[in-house]
């Protein structure tokens, strides 16, 4: 999940905010109203007797927060520092349309306006759709805007499409009515999840950042392991994991934590491209790190109709294995190149650091307990945010948190919600277009038939499609699209539903560290002053497990904690050993053996991959190859033993 508090100006993902002066005041009013509305709905408070039905609430969320996005994000670069008159008109129109739709919500349902609506409501719905498209154009990538536009208009020409792309055709008024008045498009499942559950998590991310959470996580990781061999890289891995799970945006995470970790890694001897690659991989993995994994994970729980806690538990082991691989590779690289840690005089003392920020760790622990034990997903982040705000006020001399900071926090929270709401409203047009025409179901069915029951071919189709879409979409947009057209095909082929959806999510993030796009790697290269393509290639090597893990846990659901305890323990131990060996092969250094010759790296790498494959036979063969490789490498290089 993202929030302006976690995104410094200049981040390539989004334009700088224009919220100052009158625009800031307007954004504060809209943000305060929207957040109060969300709290009223989530806790069922009925403030002033106001209890809107769910669809009315969703329309109001789009109207209020969508208007903030139109004020904050410019239409073109020329308006990057001021809000022109037409943006005020668009924002006011969206607020007005949102209020009108909310007031008409019961009429829309009772009279079936999604199938047949009067003329003027249809015209107003058309204006609402156009503004929603403008919102997604501003807050998303250009390719996402065109995907939303084409699939939103798909019902207009669906009957002219060939084969499984053929669908039910609608005229323009009918298409608009389905998108705006129906419950499968603009206010479909993704928007329902955002409005009903995610707003609190977005607020929590902003509160954590605004009260100094990012600095605490960095200092805490530095105090724990900064002085160890290759300490700065380990600090990058740990701090990016902790902060990334709350920001949810790989590129923004790079530009937040990377500005501190990358220069420190360089000073301690890591090459610029390697330092950038470590930060890019660590930041990308943060979007998959429980307990807060970003918007896509909550939408996944809704698609699968399971508690969010199940998604958290399923993602825990793969995430831990991924960060284990990063941690081991940075340590092995440091061992091979004789790198040291940060000088002790530059490291903050552990206990004073904890004493000054223990409540951040308590907040994360509390959030995890509320999510997994009590399972109050929608209310949990609000309670934890309230706790952090209370501590910040009690410690305001140390934190500097006062009225001005609180007002800024409200606006930043509103802007964070606004950007996500604008994206999800546009993505809803994709879902609506494919659902009303029936293409979503036929696409999955035909994909299974084309694969001919071949799981490997189906996984390849899934990986390729996810990777390509991930180049131009946010992780949430990519996941939502593929959860509709691809994940059902994987489930139909007999694969575990949770594993299938996680597979799509993982591969949608791969493009952040994979050439030619590699947005996170390029952002890290900018910070590191390194060659972008060299950084991207190194990121792919260091983060290769991000590509391999989804294949392995789809074929072996024990890696997502599905199955009996013995199978899960065996899979965990085997995968952990394989990752250690694979990291050694990539970095050319093995603990207690030392530097590895090229032939030994190939042998160990092959053995490790066999051990990761989900078959007892391949585990034994791989273990045998690894053992033979270690013995041979030890005998061949007896004088190079090293830690």
C-alpha positions as CSV (number, residue, x, y, z in Angstrom):
1,X,0.0,0.0,0.0
2,X,1.2,3.4,-0.8
3,X,1.1,6.8,0.8
4,X,2.6,10.1,0.0
5,X,4.4,10.0,3.3
6,X,6.4,7.2,1.9
7,X,7.1,8.7,-1.5
8,X,9.6,11.5,-1.9
9,X,9.2,14.0,-4.6
10,X,10.6,12.9,-7.9
11,X,9.5,9.3,-7.6
12,X,9.0,8.0,-11.1
13,X,5.7,6.4,-10.2
14,X,3.7,9.5,-9.8
15,X,3.9,13.3,-10.3
16,X,4.6,15.6,-7.4
17,X,1.7,16.8,-5.3
18,X,0.2,20.2,-6.0
19,X,-1.6,20.4,-2.7
20,X,-0.7,23.7,-1.2
21,X,-2.6,26.9,-0.5
22,X,-6.3,26.7,-1.4
23,X,-5.9,23.3,-2.9
24,X,-4.4,22.0,0.4
25,X,-7.4,23.4,2.3
26,X,-9.8,21.8,-0.1
27,X,-7.9,18.5,0.1
28,X,-8.0,18.7,3.9
29,X,-11.8,19.1,4.0
30,X,-12.3,16.3,1.4
31,X,-9.8,14.0,3.3
32,X,-11.4,14.7,6.7
33,X,-14.8,14.0,5.3
34,X,-13.8,10.9,3.5
35,X,-11.9,9.4,6.5
36,X,-14.7,10.2,8.8
37,X,-17.1,8.5,6.4
38,X,-14.9,5.4,6.3
39,X,-14.6,5.3,10.1
40,X,-18.4,5.7,10.4
41,X,-18.9,2.8,8.0
42,X,-16.2,0.4,9.2
43,X,-17.2,0.7,12.9
44,X,-21.0,1.1,12.1
45,X,-21.1,4.2,14.2
46,X,-24.2,5.8,12.6
47,X,-22.8,9.3,13.3
48,X,-25.7,11.9,13.1
49,X,-27.9,9.0,12.1
50,X,-26.1,8.5,8.8
51,X,-25.9,4.8,7.8
52,X,-25.6,4.6,4.0
53,X,-26.1,1.4,2.2
54,X,-22.9,-0.2,0.9
55,X,-23.2,1.0,-2.7
56,X,-23.9,4.6,-1.5
57,X,-20.8,4.4,0.6
58,X,-18.7,3.3,-2.4
59,X,-20.0,6.1,-4.6
60,X,-19.1,8.6,-1.9
61,X,-15.6,7.2,-1.6
62,X,-15.0,7.6,-5.3
63,X,-16.5,11.1,-5.3
64,X,-14.5,12.4,-2.3
65,X,-11.2,10.7,-2.8
66,X,-11.3,10.8,-6.6
67,X,-11.6,14.6,-6.3
68,X,-8.5,14.8,-4.2
69,X,-6.6,12.8,-6.9
70,X,-7.7,15.3,-9.6
71,X,-6.4,18.2,-7.4
72,X,-3.2,16.5,-6.4
73,X,-2.1,14.9,-9.8
74,X,-1.7,17.2,-12.8
75,X,-3.2,16.4,-16.2
76,X,0.1,17.4,-17.9
77,X,3.5,18.5,-16.7
78,X,2.7,22.1,-17.4
79,X,0.3,22.1,-14.4
80,X,2.8,20.3,-12.1
81,X,2.8,23.2,-9.6
82,X,-0.6,24.8,-9.8
83,X,-4.2,23.6,-10.0
84,X,-5.9,25.1,-13.2
85,X,-9.6,26.0,-13.3
86,X,-10.6,22.9,-15.2
87,X,-9.2,20.6,-12.5
88,X,-11.4,22.5,-9.9
89,X,-14.4,21.9,-12.2
90,X,-13.6,18.2,-12.6
91,X,-13.1,17.7,-8.9
92,X,-16.3,19.6,-8.0
93,X,-18.2,17.5,-10.7
94,X,-16.9,14.3,-9.3
95,X,-17.9,15.2,-5.7
96,X,-21.3,16.2,-7.0
97,X,-21.8,13.1,-9.0
98,X,-20.6,10.9,-6.1
99,X,-23.2,12.5,-3.8
100,X,-26.0,12.2,-6.4
101,X,-25.2,8.5,-7.0
102,X,-25.1,7.9,-3.3
103,X,-28.5,9.6,-2.8
104,X,-29.9,7.5,-5.7
105,X,-28.3,4.2,-4.6
106,X,-31.5,2.7,-3.4
107,X,-33.4,3.7,-6.5
108,X,-30.7,2.3,-8.7
109,X,-31.0,-1.1,-7.0
110,X,-34.8,-1.2,-6.8
111,X,-35.4,-0.1,-10.3
112,X,-32.6,-2.0,-11.9
113,X,-30.9,1.0,-13.6
114,X,-27.9,-1.2,-14.5
115,X,-30.3,-2.8,-17.1
116,X,-32.4,0.2,-18.1
117,X,-32.1,3.7,-16.7
118,X,-33.7,7.0,-17.7
119,X,-32.0,9.3,-20.2
120,X,-30.6,12.0,-17.8
121,X,-29.2,9.6,-15.2
122,X,-27.4,7.7,-18.1
123,X,-25.9,11.0,-19.3
124,X,-24.7,11.8,-15.8
125,X,-23.3,8.3,-15.5
126,X,-21.4,8.8,-18.7
127,X,-19.8,12.0,-17.3
128,X,-18.9,10.0,-14.2
129,X,-17.2,7.3,-16.3
130,X,-15.2,9.9,-18.3
131,X,-13.9,11.5,-15.1
132,X,-13.0,8.0,-13.7
133,X,-11.0,7.4,-16.8
134,X,-9.2,10.7,-16.4
135,X,-8.4,9.8,-12.8
136,X,-6.8,6.5,-13.8
137,X,-4.9,8.3,-16.6
138,X,-3.3,10.6,-14.1
139,X,-2.6,8.2,-11.3
140,X,-1.6,5.1,-13.4
141,X,0.7,4.3,-16.2
142,X,-0.4,5.2,-19.8
143,X,-0.8,1.5,-20.7
144,X,-3.2,1.0,-17.8
145,X,-5.3,3.9,-19.0
146,X,-5.6,2.3,-22.5
147,X,-6.3,-1.1,-21.1
148,X,-9.1,0.4,-19.0
149,X,-10.5,2.3,-22.0
150,X,-10.4,-0.7,-24.4
151,X,-11.8,-3.2,-22.0
152,X,-14.3,-0.7,-20.6
153,X,-15.6,-0.2,-24.2
154,X,-15.4,-4.0,-25.0
155,X,-19.2,-4.5,-24.8
156,X,-19.6,-2.1,-27.7
157,X,-17.8,-4.5,-30.1
158,X,-17.7,-7.8,-28.3
159,X,-19.9,-9.5,-30.9
160,X,-17.4,-8.7,-33.7
161,X,-14.5,-10.5,-31.9
162,X,-13.4,-13.9,-33.0
163,X,-13.5,-17.2,-31.1
164,X,-13.3,-17.1,-27.4
165,X,-13.1,-13.3,-27.5
166,X,-16.7,-13.1,-28.7
167,X,-19.1,-11.8,-26.2
168,X,-22.5,-10.2,-25.6
169,X,-22.8,-6.8,-27.3
170,X,-24.3,-3.7,-25.6
171,X,-25.0,-0.3,-27.0
172,X,-23.4,2.8,-25.5
173,X,-26.1,3.6,-22.9
174,X,-26.3,0.0,-21.8
175,X,-22.5,-0.2,-21.4
176,X,-22.5,3.0,-19.3
177,X,-25.3,1.8,-17.2
178,X,-23.6,-1.6,-16.4
179,X,-20.4,0.2,-15.5
180,X,-21.8,2.8,-13.2
181,X,-25.1,1.4,-11.9
182,X,-24.0,-2.2,-11.7
183,X,-22.0,-3.9,-8.9
184,X,-19.4,-5.7,-11.1
185,X,-17.6,-2.7,-12.6
186,X,-16.6,0.6,-11.0
187,X,-18.0,-0.4,-7.6
188,X,-17.1,-4.0,-8.1
189,X,-15.1,-6.3,-5.8
190,X,-11.8,-4.3,-6.0
191,X,-13.5,-1.0,-5.0
192,X,-15.5,-2.8,-2.3
193,X,-12.3,-4.1,-0.8
194,X,-10.6,-0.7,-1.0
195,X,-13.5,1.1,0.6
196,X,-14.5,-1.4,3.1
197,X,-11.1,-2.6,4.3
198,X,-8.0,-0.9,2.8
199,X,-8.5,2.7,3.8
200,X,-7.4,1.9,7.3
201,X,-4.2,0.3,6.1
202,X,-3.4,3.2,3.9
203,X,-3.9,5.5,6.9
204,X,-1.7,3.3,9.0
205,X,1.1,3.4,6.5
206,X,1.0,7.2,6.4
207,X,0.8,7.5,10.2
208,X,3.8,5.2,10.6
209,X,5.8,7.2,8.2
210,X,4.7,10.6,9.5
211,X,5.6,9.7,13.1
212,X,9.1,8.5,12.2
213,X,8.7,4.8,11.5
214,X,11.0,4.7,8.5
215,X,13.9,6.2,10.4
216,X,13.3,3.8,13.4
217,X,13.3,0.7,11.2
218,X,16.5,1.9,9.6
219,X,18.2,2.6,12.9
220,X,16.9,-0.6,14.4
221,X,18.3,-2.7,11.6
222,X,21.6,-0.8,11.7
223,X,21.9,-1.3,15.4
224,X,21.3,-5.1,15.0
225,X,23.6,-5.9,12.2
226,X,25.4,-2.8,10.9
227,X,28.8,-3.8,12.3
228,X,28.7,-7.3,10.9
229,X,30.4,-8.5,7.7
230,X,28.6,-6.7,4.9
231,X,26.4,-5.1,7.5
232,X,25.0,-2.2,5.3
233,X,23.5,-4.7,2.8
234,X,21.9,-6.7,5.6
235,X,20.5,-3.5,6.9
236,X,19.0,-2.8,3.5
237,X,17.4,-6.2,3.3
238,X,15.9,-6.0,6.8
239,X,14.8,-2.3,6.8
240,X,13.3,-2.6,3.3
241,X,11.4,-5.7,4.3
242,X,10.0,-3.9,7.3
243,X,9.1,-0.7,5.6
244,X,8.2,-2.3,2.3
245,X,5.5,-4.4,3.7
246,X,3.8,-1.1,4.8
247,X,4.5,1.0,1.7
248,X,3.7,-1.8,-0.7
249,X,5.4,0.0,-3.6
250,X,8.8,-1.3,-4.8
251,X,9.9,1.9,-6.5
252,X,8.8,4.2,-3.7
253,X,10.5,1.9,-1.1
254,X,13.7,2.2,-3.1
255,X,13.5,6.0,-3.1
256,X,12.7,6.0,0.7
257,X,15.1,3.5,2.3
258,X,17.5,3.3,-0.6
259,X,18.7,6.9,-0.2
260,X,20.1,5.8,3.1
261,X,21.2,2.2,2.5
262,X,22.7,2.5,-0.9
263,X,25.4,5.1,-0.1
264,X,26.3,3.2,3.1
265,X,26.7,0.0,1.1
266,X,29.0,1.8,-1.4
267,X,31.1,3.3,1.4
268,X,31.7,-0.2,2.8
269,X,32.9,-1.6,-0.5
270,X,29.8,-2.9,-2.4
271,X,30.0,-1.9,-6.1
272,X,27.3,0.7,-7.0
273,X,25.4,-1.7,-9.3
274,X,25.4,-4.4,-6.6
275,X,24.2,-2.0,-3.9
276,X,21.4,-0.8,-6.1
277,X,20.4,-4.4,-7.0
278,X,20.2,-5.4,-3.3
279,X,18.0,-2.5,-2.5
280,X,15.8,-3.1,-5.5
281,X,15.3,-6.8,-4.7
282,X,14.6,-6.1,-1.0
283,X,12.1,-3.3,-1.8
284,X,10.3,-5.4,-4.3
285,X,9.9,-8.3,-1.9
286,X,8.4,-5.9,0.6
287,X,5.1,-5.9,-1.4
288,X,4.9,-9.7,-0.6
289,X,5.8,-9.4,3.1
290,X,3.1,-10.2,5.7
291,X,1.3,-9.0,7.6
292,X,0.6,-6.0,5.3
293,X,1.2,-7.1,1.7
294,X,-0.5,-4.4,-0.3
295,X,-3.9,-3.9,-1.9
296,X,-3.6,-7.0,-4.1
297,X,-3.5,-9.3,-1.1
298,X,-6.7,-8.0,0.3
299,X,-8.4,-8.2,-3.0
300,X,-7.1,-11.8,-3.3
301,X,-8.8,-12.7,-0.1
302,X,-12.0,-11.4,-1.4
303,X,-11.7,-13.2,-4.7
304,X,-10.9,-16.5,-2.9
305,X,-13.6,-15.8,-0.3
306,X,-11.3,-16.5,2.6
307,X,-10.2,-14.5,5.7
308,X,-7.2,-12.2,5.0
309,X,-5.3,-14.2,7.7
310,X,-5.2,-17.2,5.4
311,X,-3.5,-15.1,2.7
312,X,-1.0,-13.9,5.3
313,X,-0.2,-17.4,6.5
314,X,0.2,-18.7,2.9
315,X,2.6,-15.9,2.0
316,X,4.7,-16.1,5.1
317,X,7.1,-19.0,4.2
318,X,7.8,-17.9,0.6
319,X,8.5,-14.4,1.8
320,X,10.9,-15.7,4.5
321,X,12.7,-17.9,2.0
322,X,13.1,-15.0,-0.5
323,X,14.6,-12.7,2.2
324,X,16.8,-15.6,3.4
325,X,18.2,-15.8,-0.1
326,X,18.9,-12.1,-0.2
327,X,20.5,-12.1,3.2
328,X,22.8,-15.1,2.4
329,X,23.9,-13.6,-0.9
330,X,24.9,-10.3,0.6
331,X,26.8,-12.1,3.3
332,X,28.6,-14.4,0.9
333,X,29.4,-11.5,-1.4
334,X,31.0,-9.7,1.6
335,X,32.9,-12.8,2.6
336,X,34.3,-13.4,-0.9
337,X,35.3,-9.8,-1.2
338,X,36.5,-9.3,2.4
339,X,34.1,-6.4,3.1
340,X,33.5,-5.1,6.5
341,X,30.6,-3.4,8.3
342,X,29.8,0.1,9.3
343,X,32.3,1.6,11.8
344,X,30.9,1.1,15.3
345,X,31.0,4.8,16.1
346,X,28.4,5.4,13.3
347,X,26.0,2.7,14.6
348,X,23.2,3.8,17.0
349,X,23.1,1.8,20.3
350,X,20.5,-0.9,20.2
351,X,18.7,-0.4,23.6
352,X,18.4,3.4,23.3
353,X,17.1,2.9,19.7
354,X,14.5,0.4,21.0
355,X,13.6,2.6,23.9
356,X,13.0,5.5,21.5
357,X,10.8,3.5,19.0
358,X,9.5,0.3,20.7
359,X,6.0,1.4,19.9
360,X,6.6,0.9,16.2
361,X,7.4,-2.8,16.7
362,X,4.5,-3.0,19.2
363,X,2.2,-1.6,16.5
364,X,3.2,-4.2,13.9
365,X,2.9,-7.0,16.5
366,X,-0.5,-5.6,17.5
367,X,-1.7,-5.4,13.9
368,X,-0.6,-9.0,13.3
369,X,-2.5,-10.2,16.3
370,X,-5.6,-8.3,15.4
371,X,-5.4,-9.6,11.8
372,X,-4.6,-13.3,12.5
373,X,-6.0,-14.0,16.0
374,X,-9.0,-11.7,16.2
375,X,-9.5,-11.3,12.4
376,X,-10.9,-7.8,12.5
377,X,-9.3,-6.8,9.2
378,X,-11.2,-3.6,8.6
379,X,-10.9,-2.2,12.1
380,X,-7.4,-3.3,13.1
381,X,-5.4,-0.6,11.3
382,X,-7.5,2.2,12.7
383,X,-6.9,0.9,16.3
384,X,-3.1,0.6,15.6
385,X,-3.0,4.1,14.0
386,X,-4.8,5.5,17.0
387,X,-2.2,3.9,19.2
388,X,0.7,5.4,17.2
389,X,-1.0,8.9,17.2
390,X,-1.5,8.7,21.0
391,X,2.2,7.8,21.5
392,X,3.3,10.6,19.2
393,X,1.2,13.1,21.1
394,X,2.5,11.9,24.4
395,X,6.1,12.2,23.1
396,X,5.5,15.3,21.1
397,X,8.7,16.9,22.4
398,X,10.7,14.1,20.9
399,X,8.6,13.6,17.8
400,X,7.6,17.2,17.1
401,X,4.1,16.0,16.3
402,X,1.5,18.7,16.8
403,X,-1.5,20.3,15.1
404,X,0.3,21.2,12.0
405,X,1.7,17.7,11.6
406,X,-1.7,16.2,12.2
407,X,-3.3,18.4,9.5
408,X,-0.6,17.3,7.1
409,X,-1.1,13.7,8.1
410,X,-4.9,14.0,7.3
411,X,-4.1,15.4,3.8
412,X,-1.4,12.8,3.1
413,X,-3.8,10.0,4.2
414,X,-6.4,11.4,1.9
415,X,-4.0,11.6,-1.0
416,X,-2.8,8.0,-0.4
417,X,-6.4,6.8,-0.5
418,X,-7.2,9.0,-3.5
419,X,-4.5,7.5,-5.7
420,X,-5.5,4.0,-5.0
421,X,-9.2,4.7,-5.4
422,X,-8.6,6.4,-8.7
423,X,-6.7,3.4,-10.0
424,X,-9.1,0.8,-8.7
425,X,-12.2,2.7,-10.1
426,X,-10.6,2.6,-13.5
427,X,-9.6,-1.1,-13.2
428,X,-13.2,-1.8,-12.3
429,X,-14.0,-0.9,-16.0
430,X,-11.9,-3.8,-17.1
431,X,-13.7,-6.2,-14.8
432,X,-17.1,-4.8,-15.9
433,X,-16.3,-5.1,-19.6
434,X,-15.2,-8.7,-19.3
435,X,-17.9,-9.8,-16.9
436,X,-20.9,-8.4,-18.7
437,X,-19.8,-9.8,-22.1
438,X,-18.9,-13.2,-20.6
439,X,-15.4,-13.1,-22.0
440,X,-13.7,-13.7,-18.7
441,X,-15.1,-17.2,-18.3
442,X,-14.6,-18.2,-21.9
443,X,-11.0,-16.9,-21.9
444,X,-10.1,-19.2,-18.9
445,X,-11.9,-22.1,-20.4
446,X,-10.1,-21.8,-23.8
447,X,-6.7,-21.3,-22.1
448,X,-7.1,-24.6,-20.4
449,X,-8.0,-26.3,-23.7
450,X,-5.1,-24.7,-25.6
451,X,-2.7,-26.0,-22.9
452,X,-4.1,-29.5,-23.4
453,X,-3.9,-30.3,-19.7
454,X,-0.2,-29.5,-19.7
455,X,0.5,-27.8,-16.4
456,X,4.0,-26.6,-17.4
457,X,2.6,-24.9,-20.5
458,X,-0.2,-23.3,-18.5
459,X,2.3,-22.0,-15.9
460,X,4.4,-20.6,-18.8
461,X,1.4,-18.8,-20.3
462,X,0.6,-17.4,-16.8
463,X,4.2,-16.3,-16.1
464,X,4.6,-14.7,-19.5
465,X,1.3,-12.9,-19.3
466,X,1.9,-11.7,-15.8
467,X,5.4,-10.5,-16.6
468,X,4.2,-8.5,-19.7
469,X,1.3,-6.9,-17.9
470,X,3.5,-6.2,-14.9
471,X,5.7,-4.0,-17.1
472,X,3.0,-1.3,-17.5
473,X,0.7,-1.8,-14.6
474,X,0.8,-1.6,-10.8
475,X,0.9,-4.9,-9.0
476,X,-2.7,-4.5,-8.0
477,X,-3.9,-3.8,-11.5
478,X,-1.9,-6.7,-12.9
479,X,-3.2,-9.1,-10.3
480,X,-6.9,-8.1,-10.6
481,X,-6.8,-8.5,-14.4
482,X,-5.2,-11.9,-14.2
483,X,-7.2,-13.1,-11.2
484,X,-10.2,-12.9,-13.5
485,X,-8.8,-14.4,-16.7
486,X,-5.9,-16.6,-15.7
487,X,-6.1,-17.8,-12.1
488,X,-9.4,-19.7,-12.8
489,X,-7.6,-21.6,-15.6
490,X,-4.9,-22.6,-13.1
491,X,-7.5,-23.8,-10.6
492,X,-9.4,-25.6,-13.3
493,X,-6.2,-27.5,-14.2
494,X,-6.2,-28.9,-10.6
495,X,-3.8,-26.5,-8.9
496,X,-4.3,-25.1,-5.4
497,X,-6.5,-21.9,-5.6
498,X,-4.3,-20.0,-3.1
499,X,-1.1,-21.0,-4.8
500,X,-2.6,-20.1,-8.2
501,X,-3.5,-16.6,-7.1
502,X,-0.1,-16.1,-5.3
503,X,1.6,-17.3,-8.5
504,X,-0.1,-14.5,-10.5
505,X,0.8,-11.9,-7.8
506,X,4.4,-12.9,-7.7
507,X,4.9,-12.9,-11.4
508,X,3.3,-9.5,-11.6
509,X,6.1,-8.1,-9.4
510,X,8.9,-9.8,-11.3
511,X,9.1,-7.0,-13.9
512,X,10.2,-4.5,-11.2
513,X,13.6,-6.2,-11.1
514,X,13.7,-7.8,-14.6
515,X,15.1,-6.0,-17.8
516,X,14.0,-4.3,-19.9
517,X,11.6,-2.4,-17.6
518,X,12.9,-3.1,-14.1
519,X,11.5,0.1,-12.5
520,X,12.7,-0.7,-9.0
521,X,16.2,-1.5,-10.3
522,X,16.4,1.6,-12.4
523,X,15.3,3.8,-9.5
524,X,18.0,2.1,-7.4
525,X,20.6,2.7,-10.1
526,X,19.7,6.4,-10.1
527,X,20.3,6.6,-6.4
528,X,23.5,4.5,-6.6
529,X,24.8,6.4,-9.7
530,X,25.2,3.1,-11.4
531,X,24.6,1.7,-14.9
532,X,20.8,1.0,-15.0
533,X,21.0,-2.1,-17.2
534,X,23.9,-3.6,-15.2
535,X,21.9,-2.9,-12.0
536,X,18.8,-4.6,-13.5
537,X,20.8,-7.7,-14.6
538,X,22.4,-8.0,-11.2
539,X,18.9,-7.5,-9.6
540,X,17.6,-10.4,-11.7
541,X,20.5,-12.6,-10.5
542,X,20.1,-11.7,-6.8
543,X,16.3,-11.9,-6.9
544,X,16.0,-15.0,-9.1
545,X,14.1,-16.7,-6.3
546,X,11.2,-14.3,-7.0
547,X,10.9,-16.1,-10.3
548,X,11.4,-19.6,-9.0
549,X,9.4,-19.6,-5.8
550,X,5.9,-19.3,-7.4
551,X,6.6,-22.2,-9.7
552,X,7.7,-24.4,-6.8
553,X,4.9,-23.5,-4.4
554,X,2.3,-24.0,-7.1
555,X,3.7,-27.5,-7.7
556,X,4.3,-28.1,-3.9
557,X,1.6,-26.3,-1.8
558,X,3.5,-27.3,1.3
559,X,5.6,-24.2,0.7
560,X,2.5,-22.1,1.4
561,X,1.8,-24.2,4.5
562,X,-0.8,-26.5,2.8
563,X,-0.7,-30.1,3.8
564,X,0.3,-32.2,6.8
565,X,3.0,-31.0,9.3
566,X,5.6,-33.5,8.2
567,X,5.4,-32.5,4.6
568,X,5.5,-28.8,5.4
569,X,8.6,-29.3,7.7
570,X,10.4,-31.4,5.1
571,X,9.7,-28.9,2.3
572,X,10.8,-26.0,4.5
573,X,14.1,-27.7,5.4
574,X,14.8,-28.8,1.9
575,X,14.1,-25.4,0.5
576,X,16.2,-23.6,3.1
577,X,19.2,-25.9,2.4
578,X,18.7,-25.5,-1.4
579,X,18.6,-21.7,-1.0
580,X,21.9,-21.7,0.9
581,X,23.5,-23.8,-1.8
582,X,22.0,-21.7,-4.6
583,X,23.2,-18.5,-2.9
584,X,26.7,-20.0,-2.7
585,X,26.7,-20.9,-6.3
586,X,25.6,-17.4,-7.4
587,X,28.1,-15.6,-5.2
588,X,31.0,-18.1,-5.8
589,X,31.6,-18.6,-2.1
590,X,30.7,-21.5,0.3
591,X,30.8,-21.3,4.1
592,X,33.7,-23.3,5.5
593,X,35.1,-24.0,2.0
594,X,35.8,-20.5,0.6
595,X,35.9,-19.4,-3.0
596,X,34.4,-21.7,-5.5
597,X,35.8,-22.5,-9.0
598,X,33.3,-22.0,-11.9
599,X,32.7,-25.8,-12.3
600,X,31.7,-26.1,-8.6
601,X,29.3,-23.2,-8.9
602,X,27.5,-24.9,-11.8
603,X,27.4,-28.3,-10.0
604,X,26.0,-26.7,-6.8
605,X,23.5,-24.6,-8.6
606,X,22.2,-27.6,-10.5
607,X,21.9,-29.6,-7.3
608,X,20.1,-26.8,-5.5
609,X,17.5,-26.4,-8.3
610,X,16.8,-30.1,-8.1
611,X,16.3,-29.9,-4.4
612,X,13.8,-27.0,-4.9
613,X,11.8,-29.2,-7.3
614,X,8.8,-30.7,-5.4
615,X,9.6,-34.4,-5.7
616,X,11.3,-36.7,-3.2
617,X,13.4,-38.2,-6.0
618,X,14.7,-34.9,-7.2
619,X,15.4,-33.9,-3.6
620,X,17.6,-37.0,-3.1
621,X,19.4,-36.6,-6.4
622,X,20.0,-32.9,-5.8
623,X,21.3,-33.6,-2.3
624,X,23.7,-36.1,-3.7
625,X,25.0,-33.7,-6.3
626,X,25.4,-31.0,-3.8
627,X,27.3,-33.3,-1.4
628,X,29.6,-34.5,-4.2
629,X,30.2,-30.9,-5.3
630,X,31.0,-29.7,-1.8
631,X,33.5,-32.6,-1.3
632,X,35.1,-32.0,-4.6
633,X,35.4,-28.2,-4.0
634,X,36.9,-28.8,-0.6
635,X,39.5,-31.2,-2.0
636,X,40.3,-28.9,-4.9
637,X,40.8,-25.8,-2.8
638,X,42.1,-26.9,0.6
639,X,44.0,-23.7,1.2
640,X,41.1,-21.3,0.7
641,X,38.9,-22.2,3.7
642,X,37.0,-19.3,4.9
643,X,34.0,-18.3,7.0
